[in-house]
Amino acid sequence: MPEVWIPTTMQSLTGGQHRVQVEGRTVRQVINNLEQVYPGVKAILYDEEEDDLQAGVAVIVDGEASQIGLLERVQETSEVHFLPAIGGG
């Protein structure tokens, strides 16, 4: 199962766990399965109106920043990180 690293701001929803494992073959499926086990997670990560990740959230799969967000493929052995997006100027 993919291993999901939980940001500090969401760890209250996972009982303090900073890493969890959930099924999923895409980032979208991982988020949906996280929501099943840890209600409230999806609202933080997913923008229902835009059908995309929330603004300000980046997803890293196996060390690579995803350019396709929810559609990004996830392998059985993947590490998935949800991070605040970093902006600059």
C-alpha positions in Angstrom: 0.0 0.0 0.0 1.2 3.5 -0.7 2.6 5.3 2.3 1.2 8.8 2.9 3.2 11.3 4.9 0.8 13.5 6.8 1.6 17.2 7.2 1.7 18.5 10.8 -1.5 20.6 10.3 -3.4 17.4 9.5 -2.0 15.1 12.1 -4.9 15.8 14.5 -7.2 14.0 12.0 -4.9 10.9 11.9 -4.6 10.6 15.7 -1.1 12.1 15.6 0.2 9.7 13.0 2.7 11.3 10.6 2.6 8.4 8.2 -0.3 6.2 7.2 -0.9 3.6 4.5 -4.0 3.6 2.3 -5.0 1.9 -1.0 -5.0 3.9 -4.2 -3.6 3.9 -7.7 -4.0 7.6 -8.2 -3.7 10.6 -5.9 -7.5 11.0 -6.2 -8.0 7.5 -4.9 -5.5 8.0 -2.1 -7.4 11.1 -1.0 -10.7 9.4 -1.1 -9.4 6.4 0.8 -7.8 8.7 3.4 -11.2 10.4 3.9 -12.8 7.0 4.6 -10.4 6.3 7.4 -9.7 9.9 8.6 -12.8 12.0 8.0 -12.0 15.7 7.3 -8.8 15.1 5.4 -10.4 15.5 2.0 -11.7 19.0 2.8 -8.1 20.1 3.5 -6.6 18.5 0.3 -9.4 18.6 -2.3 -11.3 21.6 -3.8 -14.6 20.1 -4.8 -15.6 23.2 -6.9 -12.4 23.1 -8.9 -12.1 19.3 -8.9 -8.5 19.7 -8.1 -6.1 19.9 -5.1 -6.8 22.9 -2.9 -4.9 26.0 -3.8 -1.7 26.0 -1.8 -1.3 22.2 -1.7 1.3 20.4 -3.6 1.6 16.6 -3.9 5.0 14.8 -4.2 5.0 11.2 -5.3 8.2 9.2 -5.0 10.2 12.4 -4.6 8.8 14.1 -7.7 6.4 17.1 -7.6 3.3 16.2 -9.5 2.3 18.4 -12.4 -1.0 16.6 -12.9 -2.3 16.5 -9.3 -5.2 14.1 -8.7 -4.4 12.1 -11.9 -0.9 11.3 -10.8 -0.3 7.5 -10.7 0.7 5.9 -7.4 2.4 2.6 -7.1 2.0 0.0 -4.3 5.3 1.0 -2.9 5.0 4.8 -3.5 5.6 7.5 -0.9 3.0 10.3 -1.2 3.6 13.7 0.5 1.1 16.5 0.7 2.8 19.8 1.3 2.0 23.5 1.4 2.9 24.9 -2.0 5.9 27.1 -1.9 5.6 30.5 -3.7 8.2 33.0 -4.3 8.7 36.4 -5.9 
